[in-house]
Amino acid sequence: MQRIVLFAVALVIASAAFAQKDYPNRPLRMIVPWPPGQATDLVGRVMAQKMSEILGQQIVIDNRAGAGGMIGTDVAAKATPDGYTLLSASSGPVTINPLLQKAPYEAERELAPVANVCLSPYLLVAMPQFPAANAREFVALLKANPGKYSFASSGTGATGHLVAEWFNSIAGVQVTHVPYKGSVPALTDVIAGRVGYTFETIAATMPHVKSGRLKTYGLSLGRPSGLAPGIEPLATSANLTGFDAAAWIGVMVTAGTPKAVIAKLAAAAETAMQSAEVRERLFTVGVEVDYRRPDDFTRYLKEQTARYVDIIKKGNIKIE
């Protein structure tokens, strides 16, 4: 009897090893927890197409929008851990939302990093008539007038909101937060001068900056970006040492996925990221390439979580 049990166990182990070696032998799906056309969706589609070519199997996009990205993220977290379900992951539902509200998943325990693909930087923008000529004057003006100015966000707890709160904290200014339901109405009121300023993505703000409807005081990244030529990082332009913020977008799988499978997916992602075509397509989406392998991505996620825990605590930020 013992021999039969040992044989059965050996057979299961051998079958699993063969399945991993043969992986992938059927189409995969990539869950995008946002509607089509959103940045995480566009980045996911770029990666899915190229990784499909590399892996020799189609990766089908499956949009599961809702609850600020948490519905689709939960589907990926609860999927069978066999490597056939990928997640186009991003900072909102993975890093930030679980810190502010009850999520149906534990990202650190239920999701495994494959590759960080890119960052979505933010610009600090205001109406052209805002009475400050540069970033240092901007900070000085806010400091000299505590409580007078306000800033807009696409919603309480949105990445842009927390980036702004971090900026306000480092700059040492007292301002009022005005949350909106989305970036479009927030930017509309900033352009009209009804709200002082906002932090929004380069993709959302650059068209307005180029048209002259908004002016920018600097970039949220700690380094210059080809997405915003000639625009200096706020870390240097406003003398805010250490200010380096952006939303991240990457690829993850369900935790428990075999290491050999994750390694194969990570290798495919790395090969994809070396493609000039992929980098060019990501640039057109309005994101900054920031490739990280699984181990580095894991460390980065821990750093991001610690940072936002601190921002939320200092700002006493709550979703009512």
C-alpha positions as CSV (number, residue, x, y, z in Angstrom):
1,M,0.0,0.0,0.0
2,Q,2.8,2.4,0.9
3,R,4.5,1.7,-2.4
4,I,1.3,2.6,-4.2
5,V,1.0,5.9,-2.3
6,L,4.6,6.8,-3.0
7,F,4.1,5.9,-6.7
8,A,1.1,8.1,-6.9
9,V,2.9,11.0,-5.3
10,A,5.8,10.6,-7.6
11,L,3.4,10.5,-10.6
12,V,1.8,13.8,-9.5
13,I,5.2,15.5,-9.0
14,A,6.4,14.2,-12.4
15,S,3.2,15.4,-14.1
16,A,3.5,18.9,-12.5
17,A,7.1,19.1,-13.6
18,F,6.2,18.1,-17.2
19,A,3.4,20.6,-17.2
20,Q,5.8,23.4,-16.2
21,K,8.4,22.3,-18.8
22,D,5.7,22.3,-21.5
23,Y,4.3,25.7,-20.3
24,P,2.5,27.4,-22.0
25,N,0.6,24.8,-24.1
26,R,-2.7,26.8,-24.4
27,P,-3.8,30.4,-24.6
28,L,-3.4,32.7,-21.6
29,R,-5.5,35.6,-20.4
30,M,-4.4,38.9,-19.0
31,I,-6.9,40.5,-16.7
32,V,-7.1,44.3,-17.0
33,P,-9.0,45.7,-14.0
34,W,-9.9,48.9,-15.9
35,P,-12.0,49.8,-19.0
36,P,-10.4,49.7,-22.5
37,G,-8.4,52.8,-23.3
38,Q,-7.1,53.5,-19.7
39,A,-3.3,53.5,-19.3
40,T,-3.1,50.1,-17.5
41,D,-5.2,48.6,-20.3
42,L,-3.0,50.1,-23.1
43,V,0.2,49.0,-21.4
44,G,-1.3,45.5,-20.8
45,R,-2.2,45.2,-24.4
46,V,1.3,46.2,-25.6
47,M,2.9,43.6,-23.3
48,A,0.3,40.9,-24.1
49,Q,0.9,41.2,-27.8
50,K,4.7,41.0,-27.5
51,M,4.8,38.3,-24.9
52,S,2.3,36.3,-27.0
53,E,4.9,36.3,-29.8
54,I,7.7,35.3,-27.5
55,L,5.8,32.5,-25.6
56,G,4.1,31.1,-28.8
57,Q,0.7,31.3,-27.2
58,Q,-2.0,34.0,-27.5
59,I,-2.6,36.2,-24.4
60,V,-6.2,37.3,-24.5
61,I,-7.1,40.6,-22.8
62,D,-10.0,40.3,-20.3
63,N,-11.3,43.7,-19.0
64,R,-12.8,43.4,-15.5
65,A,-13.4,47.0,-14.5
66,G,-15.0,48.2,-11.3
67,A,-14.3,49.4,-7.7
68,G,-11.2,51.3,-8.6
69,G,-9.6,48.3,-10.2
70,M,-10.3,46.0,-7.2
71,I,-12.8,43.7,-9.0
72,G,-10.4,42.5,-11.7
73,T,-7.5,42.4,-9.3
74,D,-9.5,40.1,-7.0
75,V,-10.2,37.8,-10.0
76,A,-6.5,37.5,-10.7
77,A,-5.7,37.0,-7.0
78,K,-8.2,34.1,-6.7
79,A,-7.3,32.5,-10.1
80,T,-5.7,29.0,-10.4
81,P,-2.0,29.5,-9.8
82,D,-0.9,27.8,-13.0
83,G,0.5,30.8,-14.9
84,Y,-2.4,31.0,-17.3
85,T,-3.9,34.1,-15.7
86,L,-1.9,37.3,-15.7
87,L,-2.8,40.6,-14.3
88,S,-2.0,44.0,-15.8
89,A,-1.4,45.4,-12.3
90,S,-1.1,49.0,-11.2
91,S,-0.4,51.1,-8.1
92,G,-4.1,52.0,-7.3
93,P,-5.7,48.6,-6.7
94,V,-2.5,46.8,-5.6
95,T,-0.6,49.3,-3.4
96,I,-3.0,52.2,-2.4
97,N,-6.6,51.0,-2.3
98,P,-6.0,48.3,0.3
99,L,-4.5,50.9,2.6
100,L,-7.6,53.1,2.5
101,Q,-10.5,50.6,2.3
102,K,-11.3,47.0,2.8
103,A,-10.2,45.0,-0.2
104,P,-11.3,41.4,-1.0
105,Y,-7.7,40.3,-1.4
106,E,-4.3,40.7,0.2
107,A,-2.0,41.8,-2.6
108,E,1.3,40.9,-0.9
109,R,0.0,37.4,-0.1
110,E,-2.1,36.6,-3.1
111,L,-0.2,38.1,-6.0
112,A,3.3,37.5,-7.3
113,P,5.4,40.0,-9.2
114,V,6.6,39.2,-12.7
115,A,7.8,42.5,-14.0
116,N,7.3,46.2,-13.5
117,V,6.9,47.7,-17.0
118,C,6.6,51.5,-16.6
119,L,5.8,54.5,-14.5
120,S,3.2,57.1,-15.1
121,P,4.7,60.5,-14.0
122,Y,2.7,63.5,-12.8
123,L,2.9,67.2,-13.5
124,L,2.2,69.9,-11.1
125,V,-0.1,72.3,-13.1
126,A,-2.1,75.5,-12.5
127,M,-3.9,78.0,-14.6
128,P,-1.5,80.3,-16.7
129,Q,-2.4,83.3,-14.5
130,F,-1.4,81.6,-11.2
131,P,0.8,84.2,-9.4
132,A,4.1,82.3,-9.3
133,A,6.8,82.3,-12.0
134,N,8.5,79.1,-11.1
135,A,8.4,76.2,-8.7
136,R,10.3,77.9,-5.8
137,E,8.0,80.9,-6.0
138,F,5.1,78.5,-6.1
139,V,6.1,76.9,-2.8
140,A,7.0,80.2,-1.3
141,L,3.5,81.6,-2.2
142,L,1.7,78.7,-0.6
143,K,3.8,78.9,2.5
144,A,3.1,82.6,2.9
145,N,-0.6,82.0,2.6
146,P,-1.6,79.0,4.7
147,G,-5.1,77.8,4.0
148,K,-5.7,80.3,1.1
149,Y,-5.1,77.9,-1.8
150,S,-6.7,74.6,-2.7
151,F,-5.7,71.6,-4.9
152,A,-7.8,69.3,-6.9
153,S,-7.6,65.5,-7.4
154,S,-9.5,62.9,-9.4
155,G,-10.8,61.5,-6.1
156,T,-9.8,60.9,-2.4
157,G,-7.2,58.2,-2.3
158,A,-6.3,58.4,-6.0
159,T,-2.6,58.1,-6.7
160,G,-2.5,61.8,-7.9
161,H,-4.1,62.8,-4.6
162,L,-1.4,61.0,-2.5
163,V,1.3,62.4,-4.7
164,A,0.0,65.9,-4.0
165,E,-0.3,65.2,-0.3
166,W,3.4,64.1,-0.3
167,F,4.4,67.2,-2.1
168,N,2.4,69.4,0.3
169,S,4.0,67.6,3.3
170,I,7.6,67.9,2.0
171,A,7.0,71.5,0.9
172,G,5.5,72.3,4.3
173,V,2.4,74.0,3.0
174,Q,-1.2,74.2,4.3
175,V,-3.8,73.8,1.5
176,T,-7.3,72.5,1.1
177,H,-8.0,69.3,-0.9
178,V,-11.0,69.4,-3.3
179,P,-11.8,65.9,-4.6
180,Y,-13.5,65.3,-7.9
181,K,-15.0,62.3,-9.7
182,G,-12.3,61.9,-12.3
183,S,-9.4,63.8,-13.7
184,V,-11.4,65.6,-16.4
185,P,-13.6,67.7,-14.1
186,A,-10.6,68.3,-11.8
187,L,-8.5,69.7,-14.7
188,T,-11.5,71.7,-16.0
189,D,-11.8,73.6,-12.7
190,V,-8.0,74.1,-12.4
191,I,-8.0,75.6,-16.0
192,A,-10.9,77.8,-15.0
193,G,-9.1,79.0,-11.8
194,R,-11.7,77.6,-9.4
195,V,-9.1,75.4,-7.8
196,G,-5.4,76.4,-7.4
197,Y,-3.5,73.4,-8.7
198,T,-3.4,69.7,-9.2
199,F,-1.1,66.8,-9.9
200,E,-2.2,64.8,-12.9
201,T,-0.5,62.4,-15.3
202,I,1.6,63.7,-18.2
203,A,-0.8,62.0,-20.6
204,A,-3.7,64.0,-19.1
205,T,-1.9,67.4,-18.7
206,M,0.6,67.7,-21.5
207,P,-2.0,68.6,-24.2
208,H,-3.2,71.5,-22.0
209,V,0.3,72.6,-21.2
210,K,1.2,72.6,-24.9
211,S,-2.0,74.6,-25.8
212,G,-1.3,77.2,-23.1
213,R,-4.4,76.4,-21.0
214,L,-2.2,75.2,-18.1
215,K,1.3,75.9,-17.0
216,T,3.5,73.5,-15.2
217,Y,5.8,74.0,-12.3
218,G,7.6,70.6,-12.5
219,L,7.6,66.9,-12.8
220,S,6.9,64.4,-10.0
221,L,9.7,62.0,-11.0
222,G,13.1,62.6,-9.4
223,R,14.7,62.5,-12.9
224,P,13.9,64.3,-16.2
225,S,11.6,62.5,-18.6
226,G,11.5,62.3,-22.4
227,L,7.7,62.6,-22.0
228,A,8.1,66.1,-20.7
229,P,11.1,67.6,-22.4
230,G,12.4,70.8,-20.8
231,I,10.3,70.3,-17.6
232,E,12.5,70.0,-14.5
233,P,11.8,67.6,-11.7
234,L,10.3,69.2,-8.6
235,A,13.0,67.6,-6.5
236,T,15.4,70.1,-8.0
237,S,13.2,73.0,-9.3
238,A,11.4,73.4,-6.0
239,N,14.4,72.1,-3.9
240,L,12.4,69.2,-2.5
241,T,15.1,66.6,-2.0
242,G,13.8,63.0,-2.2
243,F,10.5,63.9,-4.0
244,D,10.2,61.1,-6.6
245,A,6.7,59.9,-7.3
246,A,4.7,58.1,-10.0
247,A,2.1,55.5,-10.6
248,W,3.5,52.1,-11.6
249,I,2.2,49.5,-14.0
250,G,3.4,46.0,-14.3
251,V,2.6,42.3,-14.7
252,M,1.7,40.0,-11.9
253,V,0.3,36.4,-11.5
254,T,-1.5,34.6,-8.8
255,A,0.6,33.7,-5.8
256,G,1.6,30.0,-5.7
257,T,2.3,30.0,-9.4
258,P,5.4,27.7,-9.8
259,K,8.7,29.5,-9.8
260,A,9.7,27.9,-13.1
261,V,6.6,29.4,-14.7
262,I,7.1,32.8,-13.2
263,A,10.7,32.7,-14.4
264,K,9.5,31.9,-18.0
265,L,7.0,34.7,-17.9
266,A,9.6,37.1,-16.5
267,A,12.0,36.1,-19.2
268,A,9.4,36.8,-21.8
269,A,8.6,40.2,-20.3
270,E,12.3,41.1,-20.2
271,T,12.7,40.1,-23.9
272,A,9.6,42.2,-24.7
273,M,11.1,45.2,-22.8
274,Q,14.2,45.1,-24.9
275,S,12.2,45.6,-28.1
276,A,12.4,49.1,-29.6
277,E,8.9,48.7,-30.9
278,V,7.5,48.0,-27.4
279,R,9.4,51.0,-25.9
280,E,8.1,53.3,-28.6
281,R,4.5,52.1,-28.1
282,L,4.8,52.6,-24.4
283,F,6.1,56.2,-25.0
284,T,3.0,56.9,-27.1
285,V,0.8,55.8,-24.3
286,G,2.5,58.5,-22.1
287,V,4.4,56.3,-19.7
288,E,8.1,56.1,-18.7
289,V,9.8,52.7,-19.2
290,D,10.9,51.4,-15.8
291,Y,11.6,47.7,-16.2
292,R,12.2,45.7,-13.0
293,R,12.7,41.9,-12.6
294,P,10.7,40.0,-10.1
295,D,13.0,40.4,-7.1
296,D,13.6,44.1,-7.7
297,F,9.8,44.6,-8.4
298,T,9.1,42.9,-5.0
299,R,11.4,45.3,-3.2
300,Y,10.0,48.3,-5.0
301,L,6.4,47.3,-4.0
302,K,7.4,47.1,-0.3
303,E,9.0,50.5,-0.6
304,Q,5.9,52.0,-2.3
305,T,3.6,50.5,0.4
306,A,5.7,52.0,3.2
307,R,5.8,55.4,1.5
308,Y,2.0,55.5,1.1
309,V,1.3,54.3,4.6
310,D,3.4,57.2,5.8
311,I,1.6,59.7,3.5
312,I,-1.9,58.5,4.5
313,K,-1.0,58.6,8.2
314,K,0.5,62.1,8.1
315,G,-2.3,63.5,6.0
316,N,-5.0,61.6,8.1
317,I,-6.5,60.5,4.7
318,K,-9.7,58.6,4.9
319,I,-12.4,57.5,2.4
320,E,-15.7,58.3,3.9
